[in-house]
């Protein structure tokens, strides 16, 4: 049978659909009473045959954006996914509701794969999951040319970008799908993509005038708390306090190194039951066992490196702790997104200290990445440090950072907006944990005078105004540490500004003169 190279796009453009029809199908086949934020808009783009970049948070229902369209027209929807376990879970869930779906992966025998291909030929509509490595095989290119494909869906699409937090070389050639089948629309899905990463995804996948949908980064059930800790004892005290006051549900404690995750598992295991440890250095069978025990609830607290988490969809994770500051806001947001997926309150606690930056700096320096990629990682680390040191609404800053369509000024459930929230982890009665906006040193300088306090508030207000005018998060202008140093040192010229922490040449060029005027304005 001859294939019309534009048949898929013509069918998509000509097929009518409306929200009521889609909502009825959503309830009938998936049991969901309503679309989550952004889902309908993304699905409408896909059904319109348009290339689409969709950014929805972890737990935001990205998979529905290709699964539901697959029910509305005959043909093959091909999904590229990075994890076999994730593919298996998706296939099981779809087949449980009567949707034809299978996966092809390295864990199958040749007979298993032949059975999958036979089922594809026998079904009018089908969802097939593949790894990025398999897409690049020569046999795949021959097979796909004459198949009735209606959509390519690229899950975890940030992996294609070297500016993303989880770049994978296997993803780098997925743009070849456009050359193989120029008639098929592409849907790129990710939970974390800044405008820079989004632009790189569009370029590498060769998307044609894509619809861009960035939705749902606001998670009102998450209490986001950031706490500076001077010492290891202070961090450990905060961690114990957090786990102790979270008796229900499960907890994940993210660590910067394998060694630290093992040490914390041992320390927590001496005080709490059902504690485990997960990192990439463990044998595959051990990692698999730990995942199963956490899934089943046999383990309640898990210490882990960032190797743990992709594809995890547990509803009752009530606590996510970052024992050390992550290397990027993208990675941080993806990891806290694993909390509270059932919509119930959950706490996300970030502990940070000055040495955290040194750890990530070492990783960047030792990397063999290209210079421009390293430069991007340095910028991402700066942004993460500024976020940790910031003092504006945490959720509001995240929404602005990712350019979500929704914006808020005060959330009412972060350490800045609601420090006394019942979901906040109280400071333990130990030295080394610094309350917000307190002096840095143990002995500390004299309390701030009313004049200094007024100056800080004036500069803070200038920062808010500048950030809003430029559609950027306030911490990306400069952090609170920078603000305090500015108001204490009172530089009078651009040379003096250059000596302040967090003020480099680019920022001086962008707003140096205006900042000096705000700093020295009359009260």
ZAKEZA-807167 format. One line per 3 residues: number of its first residue (from 1); their letters; for each residue z, y, x of C-alpha. Coordinates in steps of 0.02 Angstrom, whole numbers, always signed. Layout:
# ZAKEZA-807167
NUM = a = Z:Y:X ~ ...
This chain:
# ZAKEZA-807167
1 = xxx = +0:+0:+0 ~ -52:+170:+70 ~ +87:+296:+87
4 = xxx = +65:+474:+28 ~ +151:+573:+169 ~ +209:+709:+49
7 = xxx = +254:+599:-99 ~ +442:+609:-71 ~ +444:+798:-63
10 = xxx = +329:+816:-215 ~ +435:+697:-319 ~ +594:+789:-272
13 = xxx = +523:+959:-315 ~ +452:+903:-482 ~ +603:+806:-546
16 = xxx = +713:+904:-666 ~ +902:+895:-655 ~ +1050:+991:-721
19 = xxx = +1235:+999:-685 ~ +1283:+913:-847 ~ +1175:+763:-810
22 = xxx = +1241:+751:-633 ~ +1422:+769:-691 ~ +1398:+628:-818
25 = xxx = +1328:+516:-682 ~ +1471:+565:-567 ~ +1598:+508:-696
28 = xxx = +1504:+353:-749 ~ +1468:+280:-576 ~ +1602:+354:-463
31 = xxx = +1744:+390:-586 ~ +1762:+571:-532 ~ +1792:+695:-675
34 = xxx = +1716:+844:-582 ~ +1627:+895:-423 ~ +1731:+954:-276
37 = xxx = +1697:+1124:-203 ~ +1519:+1136:-135 ~ +1462:+961:-186
40 = xxx = +1351:+1014:-331 ~ +1264:+1149:-228 ~ +1227:+1027:-88
43 = xxx = +1164:+892:-207 ~ +1052:+1019:-293 ~ +973:+1063:-124
46 = xxx = +945:+879:-85 ~ +868:+844:-255 ~ +756:+995:-229
49 = xxx = +682:+910:-75 ~ +751:+1042:+44 ~ +819:+1011:+218
52 = xxx = +1005:+1045:+206 ~ +1150:+1082:+323 ~ +1313:+1040:+233
55 = xxx = +1483:+1079:+306 ~ +1625:+1007:+203 ~ +1800:+972:+268
58 = xxx = +1868:+800:+309 ~ +1905:+719:+141 ~ +1790:+842:+51
61 = xxx = +1672:+709:-17 ~ +1522:+726:+100 ~ +1457:+550:+66
64 = xxx = +1431:+586:-119 ~ +1300:+715:-70 ~ +1177:+577:-27
67 = xxx = +1248:+435:-132 ~ +1226:+520:-300 ~ +1045:+576:-266
70 = xxx = +1007:+396:-217 ~ +1042:+344:-397 ~ +919:+468:-471
73 = xxx = +755:+410:-394 ~ +683:+249:-324 ~ +668:+230:-138
76 = xxx = +769:+211:+21 ~ +905:+330:+78 ~ +939:+304:+263
79 = xxx = +1110:+358:+328 ~ +1149:+377:+513 ~ +1333:+346:+547
82 = xxx = +1427:+331:+712 ~ +1554:+195:+672 ~ +1531:+15:+614
85 = xxx = +1701:+19:+526 ~ +1651:+176:+431 ~ +1485:+98:+379
88 = xxx = +1574:-59:+317 ~ +1697:+43:+214 ~ +1557:+145:+135
91 = xxx = +1454:-8:+94 ~ +1602:-98:+16 ~ +1645:+52:-92
94 = xxx = +1465:+72:-152 ~ +1439:-111:-192 ~ +1604:-112:-288
97 = xxx = +1527:+11:-412 ~ +1360:-79:-422 ~ +1259:+27:-299
100 = xxx = +1140:-67:-183 ~ +1192:-31:-4 ~ +1200:-121:+162
103 = xxx = +1220:-84:+347 ~ +1128:-145:+501 ~ +1236:-149:+658
106 = xxx = +1268:-242:+820 ~ +1403:-353:+746 ~ +1279:-448:+637
109 = xxx = +1178:-605:+672 ~ +989:-606:+657 ~ +1007:-703:+494
112 = xxx = +1123:-567:+425 ~ +995:-433:+468 ~ +852:-529:+389
115 = xxx = +955:-544:+230 ~ +980:-356:+227 ~ +794:-322:+246
118 = xxx = +755:-447:+109 ~ +876:-360:-9 ~ +796:-191:+30
121 = xxx = +625:-258:-21 ~ +697:-330:-182 ~ +784:-171:-242
124 = xxx = +701:-14:-312 ~ +838:+99:-241 ~ +940:+66:-85
127 = xxx = +1059:+152:+36 ~ +1047:+85:+215 ~ +1172:+132:+350
130 = xxx = +1119:+127:+533 ~ +1193:+179:+699 ~ +1105:+317:+799
133 = xxx = +1066:+189:+935 ~ +971:+77:+814 ~ +868:+223:+748
136 = xxx = +800:+247:+925 ~ +736:+68:+943 ~ +547:+46:+945
139 = xxx = +554:-80:+805 ~ +636:+46:+691 ~ +494:+171:+716
142 = xxx = +366:+39:+664 ~ +468:-17:+515 ~ +507:+155:+444
145 = xxx = +330:+225:+443 ~ +275:+141:+281 ~ +440:+128:+187
148 = xxx = +471:+233:+29 ~ +608:+339:+111 ~ +674:+482:+4
151 = xxx = +809:+553:+119 ~ +879:+546:+296 ~ +1066:+584:+296
154 = xxx = +1147:+618:+465 ~ +1335:+597:+453 ~ +1450:+679:+582
157 = xxx = +1303:+790:+627 ~ +1407:+896:+747 ~ +1390:+749:+868
160 = xxx = +1210:+804:+899 ~ +1265:+973:+969 ~ +1333:+996:+1144
163 = xxx = +1430:+1144:+1072 ~ +1519:+1026:+952 ~ +1687:+948:+990
166 = xxx = +1623:+769:+991 ~ +1448:+771:+1069 ~ +1368:+599:+1085
169 = xxx = +1211:+562:+1183 ~ +1159:+432:+1053 ~ +1133:+574:+930
172 = xxx = +1026:+679:+1045 ~ +858:+602:+993 ~ +885:+600:+805
175 = xxx = +765:+747:+793 ~ +628:+615:+817 ~ +653:+569:+634
178 = xxx = +558:+728:+590 ~ +408:+670:+692 ~ +416:+493:+622
181 = xxx = +422:+549:+441 ~ +386:+735:+418 ~ +379:+709:+229
184 = xxx = +562:+657:+213 ~ +698:+790:+192 ~ +849:+783:+308
187 = xxx = +1030:+811:+256 ~ +1147:+851:+402 ~ +1331:+826:+360
190 = xxx = +1485:+874:+460 ~ +1665:+922:+433 ~ +1672:+1051:+572
193 = xxx = +1533:+1166:+626 ~ +1548:+1345:+683 ~ +1393:+1454:+661
196 = xxx = +1344:+1412:+842 ~ +1357:+1224:+813 ~ +1267:+1239:+646
199 = xxx = +1121:+1331:+728 ~ +1111:+1196:+862 ~ +1109:+1058:+730
202 = xxx = +965:+1144:+641 ~ +869:+1161:+804 ~ +897:+984:+867
205 = xxx = +858:+899:+701 ~ +707:+1014:+676 ~ +763:+1063:+502
208 = xxx = +637:+1172:+409 ~ +712:+1327:+328 ~ +867:+1227:+278
211 = xxx = +987:+1271:+140 ~ +1157:+1302:+220 ~ +1315:+1261:+125
214 = xxx = +1486:+1292:+204 ~ +1624:+1252:+81 ~ +1798:+1186:+57
217 = xxx = +1891:+1226:+217 ~ +2036:+1292:+115 ~ +2164:+1153:+87
220 = xxx = +2303:+1231:-17 ~ +2412:+1075:-10 ~ +2427:+1084:+181
223 = xxx = +2567:+1185:+260 ~ +2501:+1238:+430 ~ +2636:+1276:+558
226 = xxx = +2615:+1327:+740 ~ +2766:+1327:+855 ~ +2781:+1379:+1036
229 = xxx = +2892:+1264:+1142 ~ +2949:+1307:+1317 ~ +3005:+1134:+1373
232 = xxx = +2969:+951:+1346 ~ +3142:+933:+1269 ~ +3099:+1068:+1143
235 = xxx = +2937:+981:+1093 ~ +3024:+815:+1073 ~ +3161:+894:+967
238 = xxx = +3030:+972:+853 ~ +2937:+806:+840 ~ +3095:+710:+794
241 = xxx = +3139:+844:+667 ~ +2966:+833:+589 ~ +2965:+643:+573
244 = xxx = +3145:+639:+512 ~ +3111:+760:+370 ~ +2955:+665:+316
247 = xxx = +3027:+501:+253 ~ +2881:+460:+136 ~ +2699:+424:+174
250 = xxx = +2627:+407:+347 ~ +2621:+516:+501 ~ +2498:+539:+645
253 = xxx = +2553:+618:+809 ~ +2405:+674:+916 ~ +2430:+682:+1104
256 = xxx = +2324:+751:+1245 ~ +2328:+593:+1354 ~ +2346:+405:+1337
259 = xxx = +2503:+409:+1442 ~ +2586:+536:+1328 ~ +2541:+438:+1171
262 = xxx = +2623:+282:+1244 ~ +2778:+379:+1298 ~ +2799:+459:+1127
265 = xxx = +2778:+292:+1037 ~ +2921:+223:+1141 ~ +3031:+375:+1110
268 = xxx = +2997:+376:+923 ~ +3019:+188:+912 ~ +3198:+206:+971
271 = xxx = +3239:+317:+821 ~ +3119:+266:+683 ~ +3047:+101:+618
274 = xxx = +2864:+51:+611 ~ +2795:+156:+755 ~ +2631:+115:+843
277 = xxx = +2516:+185:+977 ~ +2326:+199:+982 ~ +2207:+255:+1119
280 = xxx = +2038:+208:+1192 ~ +2118:+118:+1340 ~ +2179:-24:+1230
283 = xxx = +2078:-184:+1210 ~ +1961:-182:+1058 ~ +2057:-318:+968
286 = xxx = +2221:-223:+994 ~ +2144:-63:+925 ~ +2077:-159:+776
289 = xxx = +2248:-235:+741 ~ +2333:-65:+751 ~ +2205:+12:+632
292 = xxx = +2235:-128:+506 ~ +2424:-110:+520 ~ +2414:+77:+492
295 = xxx = +2294:+53:+345 ~ +2410:-73:+263 ~ +2566:+32:+289
298 = xxx = +2646:-91:+411 ~ +2647:+54:+534 ~ +2713:+219:+465
301 = xxx = +2704:+328:+620 ~ +2559:+320:+742 ~ +2546:+412:+907
304 = xxx = +2366:+429:+961 ~ +2236:+518:+1063 ~ +2084:+593:+977
307 = xxx = +2004:+420:+987 ~ +2093:+384:+823 ~ +2043:+456:+658
310 = xxx = +1855:+457:+624 ~ +1827:+360:+463 ~ +2013:+354:+420
313 = xxx = +2036:+393:+236 ~ +2218:+360:+193 ~ +2281:+461:+43
316 = xxx = +2464:+477:+90 ~ +2468:+548:+266 ~ +2608:+673:+243
319 = xxx = +2624:+735:+422 ~ +2501:+771:+563 ~ +2580:+832:+725
322 = xxx = +2483:+896:+875 ~ +2608:+867:+1013 ~ +2496:+966:+1129
325 = xxx = +2370:+1101:+1088 ~ +2194:+1029:+1059 ~ +2045:+1093:+1156
328 = xxx = +1954:+1171:+1007 ~ +1983:+1232:+831 ~ +1846:+1115:+771
331 = xxx = +1939:+962:+834 ~ +2105:+1029:+773 ~ +2040:+1060:+598
334 = xxx = +1958:+890:+585 ~ +2122:+806:+634 ~ +2235:+902:+515
337 = xxx = +2105:+865:+380 ~ +2169:+685:+378 ~ +2330:+744:+296
340 = xxx = +2361:+758:+110 ~ +2199:+682:+47 ~ +2285:+636:-115
343 = xxx = +2309:+821:-150 ~ +2498:+812:-127 ~ +2588:+927:-2
346 = xxx = +2578:+882:+182 ~ +2634:+967:+342 ~ +2524:+1002:+493
349 = xxx = +2627:+1049:+645 ~ +2550:+1113:+807 ~ +2665:+1121:+958
352 = xxx = +2600:+1217:+1107 ~ +2653:+1281:+1275 ~ +2575:+1366:+1424
355 = xxx = +2538:+1202:+1514 ~ +2428:+1138:+1371 ~ +2290:+1255:+1425
358 = xxx = +2303:+1187:+1603 ~ +2273:+1009:+1540 ~ +2112:+1056:+1449
361 = xxx = +2058:+1167:+1592 ~ +2069:+1015:+1707 ~ +1962:+912:+1588
364 = xxx = +1830:+1049:+1582 ~ +1826:+1075:+1771 ~ +1811:+887:+1803
367 = xxx = +1672:+866:+1674 ~ +1494:+836:+1734 ~ +1424:+937:+1588
370 = xxx = +1292:+1071:+1614 ~ +1358:+1246:+1656 ~ +1312:+1319:+1485
373 = xxx = +1403:+1175:+1399 ~ +1557:+1204:+1506 ~ +1549:+1388:+1463
376 = xxx = +1550:+1340:+1278 ~ +1703:+1230:+1305 ~ +1794:+1371:+1393
379 = xxx = +1758:+1484:+1244 ~ +1819:+1349:+1124 ~ +1979:+1330:+1224
382 = xxx = +2006:+1519:+1223 ~ +1984:+1522:+1034 ~ +2110:+1380:+1012
385 = xxx = +2239:+1467:+1123 ~ +2214:+1632:+1032 ~ +2236:+1543:+864
388 = xxx = +2399:+1466:+924 ~ +2461:+1635:+985 ~ +2402:+1728:+828
391 = xxx = +2507:+1798:+689 ~ +2387:+1814:+542 ~ +2371:+1695:+394
394 = xxx = +2324:+1526:+469 ~ +2216:+1468:+324 ~ +2133:+1637:+308
397 = xxx = +2088:+1637:+493 ~ +2016:+1460:+483 ~ +1907:+1507:+333
400 = xxx = +1839:+1657:+426 ~ +1814:+1561:+589 ~ +1705:+1431:+503
403 = xxx = +1618:+1562:+393 ~ +1670:+1474:+233 ~ +1606:+1559:+76
406 = xxx = +1787:+1578:+20 ~ +1902:+1704:+106 ~ +2088:+1741:+82
409 = xxx = +2210:+1865:+156 ~ +2373:+1771:+123 ~ +2389:+1586:+83
412 = xxx = +2575:+1570:+50 ~ +2588:+1404:+141 ~ +2580:+1431:+329
415 = xxx = +2708:+1483:+458 ~ +2645:+1663:+452 ~ +2641:+1685:+263
418 = xxx = +2787:+1571:+215 ~ +2899:+1529:+364 ~ +3039:+1473:+247
421 = xxx = +2929:+1353:+148 ~ +3012:+1187:+101 ~ +2867:+1102:+189
424 = xxx = +2898:+1192:+354 ~ +2984:+1099:+496 ~ +3144:+1197:+534
427 = xxx = +3184:+1241:+714 ~ +3304:+1116:+790 ~ +3469:+1180:+862
430 = xxx = +3404:+1170:+1041 ~ +3352:+1293:+1174 ~ +3170:+1313:+1220
433 = xxx = +3093:+1332:+1047 ~ +3037:+1511:+1025 ~ +3046:+1589:+851
436 = xxx = +2896:+1692:+800 ~ +2876:+1860:+889 ~ +3032:+1835:+993
439 = xxx = +3039:+1880:+1180 ~ +2961:+1752:+1296 ~ +3090:+1730:+1431
442 = xxx = +3256:+1643:+1402 ~ +3356:+1799:+1444 ~ +3221:+1910:+1369
445 = xxx = +3190:+2097:+1381 ~ +3281:+2224:+1277 ~ +3241:+2222:+1090
448 = xxx = +3086:+2320:+1045 ~ +3112:+2501:+1000 ~ +3050:+2568:+832
451 = xxx = +2915:+2661:+931 ~ +2850:+2499:+1009 ~ +2859:+2408:+843
454 = xxx = +2759:+2547:+759 ~ +2630:+2542:+900 ~ +2610:+2354:+882
457 = xxx = +2585:+2368:+694 ~ +2456:+2506:+720 ~ +2357:+2400:+843
460 = xxx = +2376:+2248:+731 ~ +2303:+2346:+586 ~ +2158:+2404:+697
463 = xxx = +2127:+2222:+742 ~ +2122:+2170:+559 ~ +2001:+2309:+516
466 = xxx = +1886:+2270:+664 ~ +1888:+2084:+625 ~ +1846:+2110:+442
469 = xxx = +1704:+2230:+483 ~ +1629:+2102:+602 ~ +1664:+1948:+493
472 = xxx = +1770:+1864:+626 ~ +1944:+1791:+634 ~ +2073:+1916:+698
475 = xxx = +2128:+1798:+837 ~ +1950:+1803:+904 ~ +1971:+1990:+933
478 = xxx = +2127:+1958:+1036 ~ +2287:+1858:+1017 ~ +2463:+1917:+983
481 = xxx = +2507:+1888:+1164 ~ +2371:+2012:+1211 ~ +2431:+2134:+1078
484 = xxx = +2608:+2131:+1144 ~ +2550:+2154:+1323 ~ +2438:+2300:+1271
487 = xxx = +2580:+2389:+1184 ~ +2700:+2358:+1327 ~ +2586:+2408:+1472
490 = xxx = +2496:+2550:+1380 ~ +2335:+2555:+1484 ~ +2252:+2725:+1479
493 = xxx = +2076:+2679:+1535 ~ +1952:+2535:+1536 ~ +2010:+2480:+1708
496 = xxx = +2186:+2460:+1641 ~ +2122:+2363:+1490 ~ +2036:+2239:+1607
499 = xxx = +2205:+2192:+1681 ~ +2276:+2140:+1510 ~ +2279:+1954:+1466
502 = xxx = +2134:+1908:+1350 ~ +2031:+2067:+1376 ~ +1873:+2030:+1474
505 = xxx = +1717:+2130:+1515 ~ +1628:+2083:+1354 ~ +1770:+2141:+1244
508 = xxx = +1788:+2301:+1342 ~ +1604:+2334:+1314 ~ +1616:+2294:+1128
511 = xxx = +1771:+2391:+1080 ~ +1866:+2452:+1233 ~ +1857:+2638:+1194
514 = xxx = +1901:+2612:+1010 ~ +2049:+2503:+1058 ~ +2116:+2635:+1178
517 = xxx = +2106:+2766:+1041 ~ +2203:+2653:+921 ~ +2331:+2613:+1055
520 = xxx = +2368:+2795:+1094 ~ +2347:+2867:+920 ~ +2489:+2974:+854
523 = x = +2606:+2884:+736
